[in-house]
Amino acid sequence: MSIGITLKPSRARVLLYTMVLGTAMTACGKTSAPSVDPSAKMAHNAYVTAINANDLEAFMGMVTDDVVMLPPNEKAIIGHKAVREWADEYFKAYKSHWDKTQTEFVQAGDWAFEQYAYKQLDKPTAGGADVTDTGKALLVFHHDADGKWRVARDAWNSDLAAKP
């Protein structure tokens, strides 16, 4: 069965190994956190700042070419072009503010994994009622060849019930 997401073999292998390593470390009760590149953690702030500024170019500069977004109650958004189109539409429709609180951050080589809780407030630019949400999410960052940490995967899950 295919789910429609294709990863480069090397990235898929690294992602799988990192997930297995992270699971094994958790299962073993490892209490001391491995060292984390400060610039990896700073990528979180840059990503949130770009979203809250409704700055399409800054936002797109924070994602990898093969980025995958998994928003709640929507189909997966795969690739830089598709994410650009989605984000452009979103930023035009809303003035957005997200509070994202890191609850976990783990780095393994050129990959970093962040779990966070969020509060979202979207004010429609055309007027109307504000849209609010709370939830939890998982970000996967990749340390790209240019030395910058970027979001490779962003999956968020609303705590609110899906609308019928």
N, C-alpha and C positions, 0 to 999 in steps of 0.2 A: 504494500500500500504506500502510495506517495502522498506527502502532504504539501508538495509544491514549493518547498524551500530547498535551494541548492547551495551548499557551502563548498568552498574550495577544499579539496581533500586535506591540505595541511591545516587549515583553520578548523575544520571539523574534528580532526584528530586532536589538536591542541585543546579545543573546547571540551571534548569528551574526556581527555586525560585530566584536565583541570577540574572538571565536575567530579570525577571519580576521586581525585586526590582530596578535594574539599569535603566530600562525603566521608571519606576514610578518616580525615583529621577530626571531623565532628564526632564520628562514631567512636573514636579512640579517646575522646574527652580531652583533646589537646587544649590547654588553657592559655598558653602563651601565644600571642598573635605574631605571625611572621611580619617582618618589616614591610612597610608599604611606602612606595615612592610618593612623596608629598604632592608631586604634580598630578599623580593619578587621582588622589582625593580632591585636588583643586578642580579637576575636570567636572566634578559634580556641580560646583558653584558656577562655573562658566556655562554649563548646560542650562541650569535653572535661570541664570541671569539672561541668557538669550531668549528663553521662553517668555519670561516676564517682561522683557523689553519688546516683545512681538517683533523681534528682529530676524527676519527670514535668513539673511546672509550669515549672521552670527550663528544662528541655529544650525544651518546647513554645514557650517564650518566645524561643528561639534559632532558630526556623524560620519561614519565610514562610508565608503562607496557602496558597500554591500549591506547597508543598514537594513534591519527589519524592525518594524514597529508593530506591536500587538495591542491595539487599544481595546477596551471592553466593548463588547457587543458590535464589533465591526470585523471585517475581513482583515487579514494580515496585509500590511503595506510593505512591499519588498523593493529595495533598491533606492538609490539616491534620487533618481528622477521621480519615482512614485511618491517618496516621502516629501520631496520639494513641493509637488502639486498639492498633496494633502495639507502640509504645513501652511502653504500660501493661502489656501482656502480658509483654514482655521484662523490664521492671524488676521485675515480680512474680515471674518465674521465676528470675532471676539477680541476684546482687550482682556488678556488673560493674566491671572496671577496664581502661581503655584507655590505652596510651601511644601518643600520636600525635606523630610527629616531622615537622615541616614540611620538605619538601625543595625546595619552590618556592612563591612567593607573588607574584602579579601583580595589580595593580589597574588597571582601566580605567574611570574615571568611577564610576558607582554599582554596578559589578560588580567582584568580586575572585575570583580563581581560586587554589586552593591544592592542591598535590600533597603527599601525606604518606605515610609508612610507618607501619604500626601493629603493635602487639603487644596482643593481647586476652586477658584472663583473666575467665571467667565462672564464678562459684561458684553452683551450683544452690541455691536457697533451700530446696528440699525434700530436700536431701542428694543424695549421689551424686558421681560423678567430675567434676572441674573440666573446663571446656571451654576450650581454648586455640586461638589462631589468630595468624597473622602474615600481613601482606599490604600492599597499597598501595591508594591511593584518590585520588579527586578530589572536592574540595568547591567549590561555587560559592556565593559570598556575594552578597547584594544589600543595598544601602544603602536601607532603607525610608524612607518619608515622615516617620516619627517620628525619623529621625536614627540609628537603630540598625542595625547590620550583622547580618543573619540568614542562616542557611543556606537557600538555595533548592534546591540539589541536593546529594545526598550519594551517591556511588557508590563502593563498596569491593569489592576483589577479593582473595580469599584466595590465599595462596601454596600452601595445602594442596590436595591432590587432592579433588575432589568425592566424597562418599560414594555408593556405588551404591544 
